[in-house]
């Protein structure tokens, strides 16, 4: 007696299913304070042999998770004050809008900034990558000098001499921390990238939360009308996309760095709102340009793409780009729906106990990903994270934790 073979889903259906699963993971990582899409990507890479997952669909899931995360990570930044490294530049201007009852608007500014930057970055990446094919060999040869120039520009663009000195001190301390922590022998939940969770949570999360302990929490929020014109919105998003193009091919340079470099190109008529749009745009655009760098040069310029490479995912651009587009649509809708809900929920909860719980959660997350040493790194990173806050310079200098070791290497 013959049996019919089991029906095999079409390849497109499989890719779509994995992409949507990745979008769900990106929503989770974006909404959990201190958790990054890198963490889920490394988990998927480690679990891939046991899952028997096809490499390309798995890669679509990882890339989709990373893109959705770039939309959603503004939510804990605004509702709880815990940005990840990429969103650190937008945290304080965004907090100002929340304090003024404009948090719902800030969520939409972020969503529009990410969406517009994604639309700009997709065609622009084709042109930029063509140019980088010529420039990349020289860029790779002079990479420490280029990265040193990026670090120097971050310091020199501070507004006063005192802040420039503070920025240099912050960068130096973060560099020293990165040199010690990134190569430390650990037995983490996921070996690759295990130290990123405690480093980023300590550097960028703890200082904001500690200062928020004595605050009044999220006040009642008003309507969601945007305070920027269409022209200024597009200009700020384009500036963010340009910043993403400038750094998407460089290792160790985050979207937060891209946003700081891009801000002078905005109109400057409403700095706080343009800051949120440009930073969110740079965050999403950097993911696109990093994907093109992976496809064109086999270069892994983000934690997500390191995990993609570790999982043996082929650099097949059309399906991976399709995952990016789908994830962008999901992220734009999710940040509005989930962001408004987060502001309502957080506004109703007792503020100090909530902040203390999140602080404890960040510590537990550090232990989960890097054991007891991870907790020690988390505490030291928290001390370093207070330096720019107390000295009055931008916190983006703390990205020296990744950038500095690459400059020295």
C-alpha positions as CSV (number, residue, x, y, z in Angstrom):
1,X,0.0,0.0,0.0
2,X,1.4,3.3,-1.0
3,X,1.2,6.5,1.0
4,X,1.3,10.0,-0.4
5,X,4.4,12.1,0.5
6,X,3.8,14.8,3.1
7,X,3.1,18.2,1.5
8,X,6.2,20.5,1.6
9,X,5.4,24.2,2.1
10,X,6.5,26.4,-0.7
11,X,9.9,28.1,-0.1
12,X,8.3,31.5,0.1
13,X,5.8,30.4,2.7
14,X,8.7,29.1,4.9
15,X,10.6,32.3,4.5
16,X,7.6,34.3,5.4
17,X,6.8,32.2,8.5
18,X,10.4,32.5,9.8
19,X,10.4,36.3,9.0
20,X,7.2,36.8,11.0
21,X,8.6,34.7,13.9
22,X,11.6,36.9,13.8
23,X,9.4,40.0,14.0
24,X,7.8,38.6,17.1
25,X,11.2,38.1,18.7
26,X,12.2,41.6,17.7
27,X,9.1,42.9,19.5
28,X,10.0,41.0,22.6
29,X,13.6,42.2,22.6
30,X,12.7,45.8,21.8
31,X,10.2,45.9,24.7
32,X,12.4,44.3,27.4
33,X,14.7,46.8,29.1
34,X,18.4,46.1,28.5
35,X,17.7,43.2,26.0
36,X,19.0,43.6,22.5
37,X,18.2,41.8,19.3
38,X,21.8,40.5,19.4
39,X,20.9,38.4,22.4
40,X,18.0,36.6,20.6
41,X,20.2,36.3,17.4
42,X,23.0,34.6,19.3
43,X,20.4,32.3,21.0
44,X,19.0,31.3,17.6
45,X,22.5,30.7,16.2
46,X,23.3,28.5,19.2
47,X,20.0,26.6,18.9
48,X,20.1,26.2,15.1
49,X,21.7,22.7,15.1
50,X,19.1,21.4,17.6
51,X,16.3,23.1,15.7
52,X,17.4,21.6,12.4
53,X,16.3,25.0,10.9
54,X,17.1,25.8,7.3
55,X,19.9,28.4,7.3
56,X,18.3,31.0,5.0
57,X,14.9,31.1,6.7
58,X,16.7,31.2,10.0
59,X,18.7,34.2,8.7
60,X,15.5,35.9,7.7
61,X,14.2,35.5,11.2
62,X,17.4,37.0,12.7
63,X,17.4,39.9,10.3
64,X,13.7,40.6,10.9
65,X,14.2,40.5,14.6
66,X,17.0,43.0,14.4
67,X,15.0,45.4,12.2
68,X,11.9,45.3,14.3
69,X,14.1,45.8,17.4
70,X,15.3,49.1,15.9
71,X,11.7,50.3,15.8
72,X,10.6,49.0,19.2
73,X,13.7,49.8,21.4
74,X,12.5,53.4,21.7
75,X,9.6,52.1,23.9
76,X,11.5,51.2,27.1
77,X,13.7,54.2,26.4
78,X,10.8,56.6,26.7
79,X,8.5,54.7,29.1
80,X,11.2,53.4,31.5
81,X,14.3,55.3,30.6
82,X,16.4,52.3,29.6
83,X,17.9,52.8,26.1
84,X,20.2,50.2,24.5
85,X,23.4,51.5,23.0
86,X,21.8,52.4,19.7
87,X,19.1,54.5,21.3
88,X,21.2,56.3,23.9
89,X,21.4,59.5,21.9
90,X,17.6,59.8,21.7
91,X,16.8,59.1,25.3
92,X,17.1,62.5,26.9
93,X,15.3,64.5,24.2
94,X,12.6,61.8,24.2
95,X,12.3,62.0,28.0
96,X,11.7,65.7,27.6
97,X,8.8,65.1,25.3
98,X,7.4,62.4,27.7
99,X,7.7,64.9,30.7
100,X,5.7,67.4,28.6
101,X,2.9,64.9,28.0
102,X,4.1,64.3,24.4
103,X,5.2,60.7,24.7
104,X,2.6,59.4,22.2
105,X,3.9,61.9,19.7
106,X,7.5,60.9,20.4
107,X,6.6,57.3,19.7
108,X,5.2,58.3,16.3
109,X,8.2,60.5,15.5
110,X,10.4,57.5,16.1
111,X,8.2,55.2,14.0
112,X,8.1,57.7,11.1
113,X,11.8,58.4,11.4
114,X,12.6,54.7,11.2
115,X,10.1,54.1,8.4
116,X,11.3,57.0,6.2
117,X,15.0,56.1,6.8
118,X,14.2,52.5,5.8
119,X,12.6,53.7,2.6
120,X,15.6,56.0,1.9
121,X,18.2,53.4,2.8
122,X,17.0,50.6,0.6
123,X,17.8,52.3,-2.7
124,X,20.6,54.4,-1.4
125,X,22.4,51.2,-0.2
126,X,22.8,50.0,-3.8
127,X,24.6,53.2,-4.8
128,X,26.7,53.5,-1.6
129,X,27.7,49.8,-1.8
130,X,28.8,50.3,-5.4
131,X,31.1,53.2,-4.2
132,X,32.3,51.1,-1.3
133,X,33.5,48.4,-3.6
134,X,36.1,50.8,-4.8
135,X,36.8,52.4,-1.4
136,X,36.6,49.4,0.9
137,X,40.1,47.9,0.3
138,X,41.6,51.3,1.3
139,X,39.1,51.7,4.2
140,X,40.1,48.3,5.6
141,X,43.8,49.1,5.4
142,X,43.3,52.4,7.3
143,X,40.5,51.2,9.5
144,X,42.1,52.1,12.9
145,X,42.7,55.6,11.6
146,X,39.2,56.0,10.3
147,X,37.7,54.7,13.6
148,X,40.0,57.0,15.5
149,X,38.7,59.9,13.4
150,X,35.1,58.9,14.3
151,X,36.0,58.9,18.0
152,X,37.8,62.2,17.7
153,X,34.8,63.8,15.9
154,X,32.5,62.7,18.7
155,X,34.7,64.5,21.2
156,X,35.2,67.7,19.1
157,X,31.5,68.1,18.4
158,X,30.8,68.7,22.1
159,X,29.7,72.3,22.6
160,X,32.3,73.4,25.2
161,X,35.9,72.7,26.1
162,X,34.9,71.2,29.4
163,X,32.5,68.8,27.7
164,X,35.1,67.8,25.2
165,X,37.5,66.9,28.1
166,X,34.6,65.0,29.7
167,X,33.9,63.2,26.5
168,X,37.5,62.1,26.1
169,X,37.6,60.8,29.7
170,X,34.4,58.9,29.1
171,X,35.7,57.4,25.9
172,X,38.9,56.4,27.6
173,X,37.2,54.7,30.5
174,X,34.8,52.9,28.2
175,X,37.7,51.7,26.1
176,X,39.5,50.3,29.1
177,X,36.4,48.5,30.1
178,X,36.0,47.0,26.7
179,X,39.6,45.8,26.6
180,X,39.1,44.0,29.8
181,X,35.6,42.7,29.5
182,X,35.2,41.7,25.8
183,X,38.1,39.2,26.0
184,X,37.3,37.9,29.5
185,X,36.9,34.1,29.8
186,X,33.3,33.4,30.5
187,X,30.8,30.5,30.4
188,X,27.7,32.5,29.3
189,X,24.4,31.2,28.2
190,X,25.5,32.1,24.6
191,X,29.3,32.2,24.3
192,X,29.3,34.8,21.4
193,X,28.2,38.2,22.6
194,X,27.6,37.1,26.2
195,X,29.2,40.2,27.6
196,X,27.2,42.7,25.5
197,X,24.1,42.4,27.7
198,X,25.9,43.4,31.0
199,X,28.1,46.0,29.3
200,X,25.2,47.9,27.6
201,X,22.8,47.5,30.5
202,X,25.4,48.9,32.9
203,X,26.6,51.7,30.7
204,X,23.4,52.9,29.3
205,X,20.6,51.6,31.5
206,X,21.6,51.9,35.2
207,X,22.5,55.6,35.2
208,X,19.1,56.6,33.8
209,X,17.2,54.3,36.1
210,X,19.1,55.4,39.3
211,X,18.4,59.0,38.5
212,X,14.7,58.1,37.8
213,X,14.2,56.5,41.2
214,X,13.3,59.9,42.7
215,X,11.2,61.0,39.7
216,X,7.4,61.2,39.4
217,X,7.1,58.6,36.6
218,X,5.2,59.0,33.4
219,X,2.7,61.9,33.5
220,X,-0.7,61.8,31.7
221,X,0.0,61.9,27.9
222,X,-1.8,64.2,25.5
223,X,-2.7,63.7,21.8
224,X,-0.4,62.2,19.2
225,X,-0.2,65.0,16.7
226,X,3.2,65.5,15.3
227,X,5.0,68.8,16.0
228,X,7.2,68.6,12.9
229,X,6.3,69.5,9.3
230,X,6.6,66.9,6.6
231,X,9.6,68.7,5.3
232,X,11.4,68.7,8.6
233,X,10.4,65.0,9.3
234,X,11.8,63.9,6.0
235,X,15.0,66.0,6.4
236,X,15.7,64.6,9.9
237,X,15.0,61.0,8.7
238,X,17.3,61.6,5.7
239,X,20.0,62.9,8.0
240,X,19.7,59.7,10.1
241,X,19.8,57.5,7.0
242,X,22.9,59.4,5.9
243,X,24.5,58.8,9.2
244,X,23.7,55.1,8.9
245,X,25.3,55.1,5.5
246,X,28.4,56.7,6.9
247,X,28.9,54.1,9.7
248,X,27.1,51.0,8.4
249,X,30.2,49.6,6.9
250,X,32.4,50.2,9.9
251,X,32.9,47.8,12.8
252,X,32.2,49.0,16.4
253,X,30.3,52.1,15.3
254,X,26.7,52.1,16.5
255,X,23.6,53.9,15.2
256,X,23.9,56.3,18.2
257,X,27.2,57.4,16.8
258,X,25.7,57.7,13.3
259,X,22.9,59.9,14.7
260,X,25.3,62.3,16.5
261,X,27.3,62.7,13.2
262,X,24.0,63.3,11.3
263,X,22.4,65.8,13.6
264,X,24.2,68.9,12.1
265,X,22.4,68.1,8.9
266,X,18.9,68.5,10.4
267,X,17.0,71.8,10.1
268,X,17.5,72.6,13.8
269,X,14.1,74.3,14.2
270,X,12.9,71.8,16.8
271,X,16.1,70.0,18.1
272,X,14.3,67.6,20.5
273,X,11.9,66.2,17.9
274,X,14.5,66.2,15.1
275,X,16.8,64.3,17.5
276,X,14.3,61.5,18.0
277,X,13.6,61.2,14.3
278,X,17.2,61.3,13.2
279,X,18.4,58.8,15.9
280,X,15.6,56.3,15.2
281,X,16.3,56.7,11.4
282,X,20.0,56.1,11.9
283,X,19.2,53.1,14.0
284,X,17.1,51.4,11.3
285,X,19.2,52.6,8.4
286,X,22.4,51.2,9.9
287,X,20.8,47.8,9.9
288,X,20.2,48.0,6.2
289,X,23.7,49.3,5.3
290,X,25.2,46.6,7.5
291,X,23.3,43.9,5.6
292,X,24.6,45.2,2.3
293,X,28.1,45.2,3.8
294,X,27.6,41.5,4.8
295,X,26.3,40.7,1.3
296,X,29.0,42.6,-0.6
297,X,32.1,42.2,1.6
298,X,31.3,39.3,3.9
299,X,31.8,41.8,6.7
300,X,29.7,41.4,9.9
301,X,29.0,44.9,11.1
302,X,26.4,44.2,13.8
303,X,25.9,41.6,16.5
304,X,22.9,40.2,14.5
305,X,25.0,39.7,11.4
306,X,27.8,38.0,13.5
307,X,25.1,35.5,14.6
308,X,23.8,35.2,11.1
309,X,27.3,34.3,9.9
310,X,27.9,31.9,12.8
311,X,24.7,30.1,11.8
312,X,26.0,29.6,8.2
313,X,23.4,31.7,6.6
314,X,24.1,32.4,2.9
315,X,24.4,36.1,1.9
316,X,21.3,35.8,-0.3
317,X,20.3,39.5,-0.6
318,X,16.7,39.3,-2.1
319,X,15.1,37.1,0.6
320,X,17.0,38.9,3.4
321,X,15.9,42.3,2.0
322,X,12.3,41.0,1.8
323,X,12.6,40.2,5.5
324,X,13.8,43.7,6.1
325,X,10.8,45.3,4.3
326,X,8.3,43.1,6.1
327,X,9.9,43.8,9.4
328,X,9.8,47.5,8.8
329,X,6.1,47.4,8.2
330,X,5.5,45.3,11.3
331,X,7.8,47.6,13.4
332,X,6.1,50.8,12.3
333,X,2.7,49.5,13.4
334,X,4.0,47.8,16.6
335,X,5.8,50.8,18.0
336,X,2.6,52.9,17.9
337,X,0.3,50.2,19.3
338,X,2.6,48.8,21.9
339,X,4.3,52.1,22.7
340,X,1.0,53.8,23.6
341,X,0.0,50.8,25.7
342,X,3.4,50.9,27.5
343,X,3.0,54.6,28.4
344,X,-0.4,53.9,29.8
345,X,0.6,50.9,31.9
346,X,3.8,52.5,33.2
347,X,1.9,55.6,34.1
348,X,-0.5,53.6,36.3
349,X,2.2,51.6,38.2
350,X,4.1,52.8,41.3
351,X,7.2,54.5,39.9
352,X,10.0,53.7,42.3
353,X,9.2,50.0,42.8
354,X,8.9,49.6,39.0
355,X,12.3,51.2,38.4
356,X,13.9,49.1,41.2
357,X,12.4,46.0,39.6
358,X,13.8,46.9,36.2
359,X,17.2,47.5,37.8
360,X,17.1,44.0,39.4
361,X,16.0,42.6,36.1
362,X,19.0,44.1,34.3
363,X,21.3,42.5,36.9
364,X,19.6,39.1,36.5
365,X,19.9,39.4,32.7
366,X,23.7,40.0,33.1
367,X,24.0,36.9,35.2
368,X,22.0,34.9,32.7
369,X,24.2,35.8,29.8
370,X,27.6,35.9,31.4
371,X,27.4,34.4,34.9
372,X,29.0,35.9,38.0
373,X,31.6,37.7,35.9
374,X,28.8,39.3,34.0
375,X,27.3,40.7,37.2
376,X,30.7,42.2,38.1
377,X,31.0,43.7,34.6
378,X,27.5,45.1,34.9
379,X,28.4,46.8,38.2
380,X,31.7,48.3,36.8
381,X,29.9,49.4,33.6
382,X,27.3,51.1,35.7
383,X,30.0,53.2,37.4
384,X,31.6,54.1,34.1
385,X,28.1,54.9,32.8
386,X,27.7,57.7,35.4
387,X,30.8,59.5,34.2
388,X,29.3,61.3,31.1
389,X,26.0,61.9,33.0
390,X,27.7,63.6,35.9
391,X,30.3,65.5,33.8
392,X,27.6,66.8,31.4
393,X,28.7,65.3,28.1
394,X,26.9,63.0,25.6
395,X,26.7,59.4,26.6
396,X,27.5,58.3,23.1
397,X,31.2,58.4,24.1
398,X,30.5,55.2,26.0
399,X,30.5,53.4,22.7
400,X,34.2,53.5,23.2
401,X,33.6,50.1,24.8
402,X,33.5,48.7,21.3
403,X,35.1,51.4,19.2
404,X,38.2,51.9,21.4
405,X,39.5,48.3,21.3
406,X,39.2,48.3,17.5
407,X,41.2,51.5,17.3
408,X,43.9,50.1,19.5
409,X,44.0,46.7,17.8
